């Protein structure tokens, strides 16, 4: 789940797994696989970051260092 803000300032939590695509024309619109569209204040890049963070947390990977460790690499 990711937290986003509607244009009226109210917060909304979206199931990140239901996002089909995100577009900015010029406001950011999140389209869900259900057909619902939600206009939000966050940018496309912010939505991408929130979804990526959600996916990392839900998979148990919290940091890039942990990803490298899982792949057998270490930062110097």
Secondary structure, 3 states (H helix, E strand, C coil): CEEEEECCCCEEEECHHHEEEEEECCCEEEEECCCCEEEECCCHHHHHHHHHHHHHHHHCCCCHHHHHHHCCCCCC
